């Protein structure tokens, strides 16, 4: 978090006062992890895809180690064979932030801008 802070990257919710006329903007960064069950769009045609194996395009499966999160239902591997464990873990981390920002919005008005990687 220190590197992000030094670079001015928000890693926690922040309120931006845009002035009385424009109101408040709440920036809400969200923890997230991809799961294939959420990918419902059709694949791009082959001529628009990068000329490499999908496993080489995405390093998540090769570069990440989740040992502290592993459980009996945890699956994380090549070819997209993953359990919902990681996606649910990260989604649950958002709940407290989402609730607090919604409470502030109800009190102060304004807009919420959420984002993830």
N, C-alpha and C positions, 0 to 999 in steps of 0.2 A: 504494500500500500504506500510505502514511503516514496518509491520511484514515481508512482502515479501522482501522488500529492506534489512532488517537486516539479512534475511536468504540467500540473494544472488539470489533470484528468480526474473527473468525479467518479468515485467508486461507491459512494453512498448517496442517498437522496439529498437534494439541495433545493432551497427556495431562491428564486431569482425575482427580485422586485423590479418589474419593468416600468414602473411609474404608475401614478394614479389612473391615467387614461387607459393604459394597456393592461393593467392588472398584474397578477402574479403568475409566474410559470414555475411549476415544480418539475425538476429533472429527477427521473426515477430510473436509475440503472437496475437492470434485472439480471439475476443469475440465470444461466440457461445451459442446457446441454441437448444436443440433437438426439432425436430418436426417430428411426425410420417409419414408425407407425404414424407420425405426424406429417410425413412427406406424401401428400396426395396428388401433387402435380405430376403430369407426365414428364418423362425424361426428355432432354433436348435431343433433337435429331443427331445422329452420329457425326455428321459433318460440322456440327457446331460445338461438339465436345472436345476438350483438350486431347491431344494424341498420346495419351498415357493411360495406364490401368488406373481405375478409380482408387485402388488401395495406395497408389503412389501419389495421387493428387492431395489426399487428405492425410495428414500425419497424426491425427488424434489417436488412432488405434495403435500406432507404432511408438509414439512419444510419451504417452501418458501412463502413469502407474497409479492405481486406485486402491492399493492394499488396505489403507485404513477404513475404506468404505465397503470392502468386500463382505458379502454374506452368502448364505447358501443359495439365495435367488439371484446373486450377482453374476452376470455374464457380460464380458467385454472382450470382443475379439475381432479378428479379421472377417471381412465379408459382411459386415453389418449385423453380426450375431450379437445383439446386445439386449439386456433386460431393460426395463423401464427404471431400474434402480437409480441410475445417475440423474436422469431427467427429473424424476420425482424428488430426489434429494435437493437439487438446485431450485426447483419450483417451490418447495417448502421453505427454503431460505428467504424467499421473497415475501412471504405472507405478512410478517410483522411490518416491513417497510410499506407494503401496499396499503395495509390497514391505516397506518399512521398518516400517510400522505392523503388518503381519502378523507380522513377526519379533518386534517388541516384545510383541504379544499372545501369541505362543507362549512367550515368556520369562516374562511377568508375569500372563498371564490377562487377564480383562476383556472388555469389549464395545466394538465399533466402531460409531460412528454416522457415516455418510457423508451428505453433503448437497452440493447445487449450487444455483445460482440457481433 
